[in-house]
Amino acid sequence: MLKIIGNHISPFVRKVLAVCEIKDLPYELDSIVPFFGNERFGELSPLRRIPVLVDDAIVINDSSVICEYLEEKWPDAPVLPEEPASRAEARFLDEYADTRLADVVLWKVFGRAVVAPGVFGAERDTAAIDRTMAEDLPGVMDLLERWAPMSGFKFGDKPGVADFSVASHFANLQWARRKLDASRWPRAAAWIERVSQSAPLMHLNGIGAELLRVPPDAHRPVLDALGVTVAAETVSTKVPRRGPMTVL
């Protein structure tokens, strides 16, 4: 069985879990917040980021690399388009979501609103969040409005990596108690909503919302109650550590 190190609060982990579920791949989860990773976690993830995929003796880092590995090893129920130009476009959207979208939504909004106070006891910097929403988010959304499909999903009638990569970040925006202005970016907002309401992302987002209600060391009973297979051993510790930027 595949093992995935990471937790449902992370948009990158939810992207990988969505691919596993679309492909009907069984997995067990070591639900860890990366700031709480122990030395073994540092060995498995040199950048101390999640997700990490363990497939027998193979260890793979980076959500995009993991998704491409899963696509190549289990090509049934594809999550990337077949045509080369479309596949390249899907990879670019995934990269954009992992970099610029993550920088704005995950780090500058969710990180300041939830991670800094929740993990490190820092004061919530609402002024900085307000600036990000006013100055940084509009440029991101203008591009997504241009790239969003008029209906359905980006590359057909089923969601794939490109859809999950973009839409997953907006659950974190909601968890930071910020709203997207759907009247300003109607096409992008409708696309994000369609993906967020689709299987399996809606279910995975729901689990993430439940985990946000409890401290990191209390994830296991919540996941057990929700029917998630949890790994017997963990690479988590109870003491958070600061270090290189860690993708949540």
C-alpha positions as CSV (number, residue, x, y, z in Angstrom):
1,M,0.0,0.0,0.0
2,L,1.2,3.5,-0.7
3,K,2.1,5.7,2.2
4,I,1.5,9.5,2.0
5,I,3.1,11.7,4.6
6,G,1.1,14.9,5.0
7,N,-2.3,16.1,6.1
8,H,-5.5,17.2,4.5
9,I,-5.1,20.8,5.5
10,S,-2.4,21.1,2.9
11,P,-3.7,21.9,-0.7
12,F,-0.7,20.0,-2.0
13,V,-1.5,16.9,-0.1
14,R,-5.2,17.1,-1.1
15,K,-4.1,17.3,-4.7
16,V,-2.2,14.0,-4.4
17,L,-4.9,12.3,-2.4
18,A,-7.4,13.3,-5.1
19,V,-5.3,11.7,-7.7
20,C,-5.0,8.5,-5.6
21,E,-8.8,8.4,-5.2
22,I,-9.5,9.0,-8.8
23,K,-7.2,6.2,-9.7
24,D,-8.6,4.0,-6.9
25,L,-5.2,3.5,-5.3
26,P,-5.3,2.5,-1.7
27,Y,-3.1,4.5,0.7
28,E,-2.3,5.0,4.3
29,L,-1.7,8.5,5.7
30,D,0.9,9.6,8.2
31,S,-1.0,12.8,9.1
32,I,1.7,15.3,10.0
33,V,2.1,19.1,10.0
34,P,5.6,19.5,8.6
35,F,6.7,22.0,11.3
36,F,6.3,19.0,13.7
37,G,8.4,16.6,11.6
38,N,11.2,14.7,13.4
39,E,14.6,13.8,12.1
40,R,13.3,10.9,10.1
41,F,11.0,13.2,8.3
42,G,14.0,15.4,7.4
43,E,15.7,12.3,5.9
44,L,12.6,11.5,3.8
45,S,11.9,15.1,2.9
46,P,15.2,17.1,2.6
47,L,13.3,20.4,2.2
48,R,11.0,19.4,5.1
49,R,7.9,19.8,2.9
50,I,4.8,17.7,2.4
51,P,3.6,15.6,0.8
52,V,6.0,12.7,0.6
53,L,5.0,9.5,-1.2
54,V,6.5,6.2,0.0
55,D,6.0,3.3,-2.5
56,D,7.8,0.3,-1.1
57,A,11.5,1.4,-1.2
58,I,10.8,4.4,-3.4
59,V,10.5,7.8,-1.7
60,I,9.2,10.7,-3.8
61,N,8.9,14.4,-2.9
62,D,7.0,17.3,-4.4
63,S,3.3,17.0,-5.1
64,S,3.6,17.6,-8.9
65,V,6.4,15.0,-9.2
66,I,4.2,12.6,-7.1
67,C,1.2,13.1,-9.4
68,E,3.2,12.5,-12.5
69,Y,4.7,9.3,-11.0
70,L,1.2,8.1,-10.2
71,E,0.0,9.0,-13.7
72,E,2.9,7.1,-15.3
73,K,2.7,4.0,-13.1
74,W,-1.1,3.8,-13.1
75,P,-2.3,5.4,-16.4
76,D,-5.9,4.3,-16.1
77,A,-8.3,7.1,-15.1
78,P,-5.9,9.7,-16.4
79,V,-5.5,13.0,-14.5
80,L,-3.4,14.7,-17.3
81,P,-4.6,15.3,-20.8
82,E,-3.2,13.0,-23.5
83,E,-2.5,15.7,-26.2
84,P,1.1,17.1,-25.7
85,A,0.2,20.8,-25.9
86,S,-2.7,20.4,-23.4
87,R,-0.5,18.3,-21.1
88,A,2.1,21.1,-21.1
89,E,-0.6,23.6,-20.3
90,A,-1.9,21.4,-17.5
91,R,1.6,21.2,-16.1
92,F,2.0,25.0,-16.3
93,L,-1.2,25.6,-14.4
94,D,-0.1,23.1,-11.8
95,E,3.3,25.0,-11.5
96,Y,1.5,28.4,-11.3
97,A,-0.7,27.1,-8.5
98,D,2.2,25.6,-6.6
99,T,4.2,28.8,-6.8
100,R,2.5,32.1,-7.3
101,L,-1.0,31.1,-6.1
102,A,0.5,29.3,-3.1
103,D,2.7,32.3,-2.2
104,V,-0.4,34.6,-2.1
105,V,-3.1,32.4,-0.7
106,L,-1.3,29.8,1.3
107,W,1.5,31.7,2.8
108,K,0.5,35.4,2.8
109,V,-3.1,34.8,3.8
110,F,-3.6,31.3,5.3
111,G,-0.1,31.3,6.8
112,R,-0.6,34.6,8.6
113,A,-4.2,33.9,9.6
114,V,-3.9,30.3,10.8
115,V,-0.4,28.9,10.8
116,A,1.5,31.7,12.5
117,P,-0.9,32.0,15.5
118,G,-1.9,28.3,15.6
119,V,1.6,26.8,15.4
120,F,3.9,29.4,16.7
121,G,1.7,31.5,18.8
122,A,2.4,34.7,16.8
123,E,-0.1,37.5,16.5
124,R,-2.4,37.4,13.5
125,D,-1.2,40.1,11.1
126,T,-4.5,41.2,9.7
127,A,-3.1,44.4,8.2
128,A,-0.7,42.3,6.1
129,I,-3.5,39.9,5.1
130,D,-5.6,42.9,4.0
131,R,-2.8,44.2,1.8
132,T,-2.3,40.8,0.2
133,M,-6.0,40.6,-0.6
134,A,-6.0,44.1,-2.1
135,E,-2.6,44.2,-3.8
136,D,-1.6,40.6,-4.7
137,L,-4.7,38.5,-5.1
138,P,-6.3,40.6,-7.9
139,G,-3.4,39.9,-10.3
140,V,-3.6,36.2,-9.6
141,M,-7.3,36.2,-10.1
142,D,-7.1,38.2,-13.3
143,L,-5.0,35.4,-14.8
144,L,-7.3,32.6,-13.5
145,E,-10.2,34.5,-15.0
146,R,-8.5,34.4,-18.4
147,W,-7.5,30.7,-18.1
148,A,-10.7,29.3,-16.5
149,P,-13.0,27.1,-18.7
150,M,-16.4,28.4,-19.5
151,S,-18.0,25.2,-18.3
152,G,-16.9,21.8,-17.0
153,F,-13.3,21.4,-16.1
154,K,-10.1,22.6,-17.7
155,F,-9.5,19.6,-20.0
156,G,-12.8,17.8,-20.3
157,D,-15.7,16.6,-18.3
158,K,-13.7,15.2,-15.4
159,P,-11.4,17.1,-13.1
160,G,-7.6,16.5,-13.2
161,V,-4.4,17.7,-11.7
162,A,-4.7,21.2,-13.2
163,D,-8.2,21.7,-11.7
164,F,-7.2,20.3,-8.3
165,S,-4.0,22.3,-8.1
166,V,-5.8,25.6,-8.5
167,A,-9.1,24.9,-6.6
168,S,-7.5,23.3,-3.5
169,H,-6.0,26.6,-2.4
170,F,-9.3,28.3,-2.1
171,A,-10.4,26.0,0.7
172,N,-7.5,27.4,2.6
173,L,-8.6,30.9,1.7
174,Q,-12.0,30.2,3.2
175,W,-10.4,28.7,6.3
176,A,-8.6,32.0,6.7
177,R,-12.0,33.6,6.7
178,R,-11.5,35.4,3.5
179,K,-13.9,35.4,0.5
180,L,-13.3,35.5,-3.2
181,D,-15.2,38.2,-5.0
182,A,-17.2,36.1,-7.5
183,S,-18.8,39.2,-9.1
184,R,-15.3,40.4,-10.1
185,W,-14.0,37.1,-11.4
186,P,-17.2,35.1,-12.3
187,R,-15.6,32.6,-14.6
188,A,-12.7,31.7,-12.3
189,A,-15.0,31.6,-9.3
190,A,-17.5,29.3,-11.0
191,W,-14.6,27.0,-12.1
192,I,-13.2,26.9,-8.6
193,E,-16.6,26.1,-7.2
194,R,-17.2,23.3,-9.7
195,V,-13.9,21.6,-8.8
196,S,-14.4,22.2,-5.1
197,Q,-17.8,20.5,-5.2
198,S,-16.6,17.6,-7.3
199,A,-15.5,14.2,-6.1
200,P,-13.1,13.6,-4.5
201,L,-12.0,17.2,-3.6
202,M,-15.2,18.1,-1.7
203,H,-14.7,15.1,0.6
204,L,-11.0,15.8,1.1
205,N,-11.7,19.5,1.8
206,G,-14.2,18.4,4.4
207,I,-11.6,16.3,6.2
208,G,-9.2,19.2,6.2
209,A,-11.8,21.4,7.8
210,E,-12.3,18.8,10.5
211,L,-8.6,18.6,11.2
212,L,-8.4,22.3,11.6
213,R,-10.6,22.0,14.7
214,V,-8.0,20.0,16.6
215,P,-4.3,20.2,17.4
216,P,-1.9,18.3,15.2
217,D,-1.4,15.5,17.7
218,A,-5.1,14.8,17.8
219,H,-5.4,14.2,14.0
220,R,-5.4,10.4,14.3
221,P,-8.8,9.8,16.1
222,V,-10.5,12.3,13.8
223,L,-9.2,10.5,10.7
224,D,-10.1,7.1,12.2
225,A,-13.6,8.3,12.8
226,L,-13.8,9.5,9.2
227,G,-12.6,6.2,7.8
228,V,-9.1,7.3,6.7
229,T,-6.4,4.6,6.9
230,V,-3.8,6.0,9.2
231,A,-0.2,4.7,9.2
232,A,0.9,2.8,12.3
233,E,4.1,4.7,12.7
234,T,4.6,8.5,12.4
235,V,7.5,10.8,11.6
236,S,5.8,13.6,13.6
237,T,6.9,15.1,16.9
238,K,5.1,17.2,19.5
239,V,7.5,20.2,19.3
240,P,7.4,22.5,16.3
241,R,10.6,23.7,14.7
242,R,11.4,26.6,12.5
243,G,13.5,26.1,9.4
244,P,13.5,26.5,5.6
245,M,10.1,27.4,4.1
246,T,7.9,24.4,4.6
247,V,4.9,23.9,2.3
248,L,1.9,23.1,4.4
